[in-house]
């Protein structure tokens, strides 16, 4: 199977949500939850922990934990 068959047929450069992938070097298996957008004011390094969050518009966003917890977000009380 070619790599192109694993990606979204409507957008071949994007992985398909729900599709499982194997990392070729490390051998780990992963499931794609969705596409996200990285938003940061500082460079991100390998293995840096990130927060993945979903907006009201359904888009996933990714931000370093330090930026998420620096006061720009606050918990919503029900």
N, C-alpha and C positions, 0 to 999 in steps of 0.2 A: 504494500500500500504506500503510495507517495504521501509526503507531508501535506501537500495541497488538499488531499481528501479529508484531512483532519480539521480543516479550518472552515469557517463560515462560507458556504457557497456564494452568498450574496456579497461578501467582503472577504476575499481569499487571504488578505493579510491579517485577519483577526481570528483568534481561536473561537470556537463555538461554545456558547454557554452550555454547561452540563456535560460536555465532552471530557473524557479522561485522557491525560497525557502522561508519558513517561519521560523523565529527564534522562537523556542519552548517556551522560557521564556518570551521574550519581545513582541512577536506577530507580529513584523514587517515583511513585505514582501520585498524580495530582488531578483534581477535578476543577474545571473552570467555573467559578461562581458568577462571573460577569466581567465586563471591562470597567476599569476605573480611571480616574484622572488624578495625577499627582499634583498636589498644590503645596508648595513650600517656599519659604523665603530664604532657606539655607540649602546648601548642597546636601545630598543624601549619600551615605556610604553603604557598602555591602553589609548585610546582616543587621542593619539598623532596624529596630522595631518600629512598625508603622500602625496607625489606626486606619481601618477600612470602615467607612460609613456610607450610608445610603441617604440621599436627599429626597425631599418630597416629590421631586420630578422623576425618581426612579434611578437616577445616575449614581454610580458608586464613586466615592472619592477616597483618596489615600493621602495621609498626612503623617509626618513624624509625630510620635507620642508627645514629645516636648512642646511642639507647636499646638497640638490639640488641647493640652492641659495648661497652657500659659495664660488662660483667662479669656481667650477669644470665643470659647464655647462655655455654655452653662447648662446644667441639667434642667430638663423641663419637668415641672411638677404637674401631676395629673389632678 
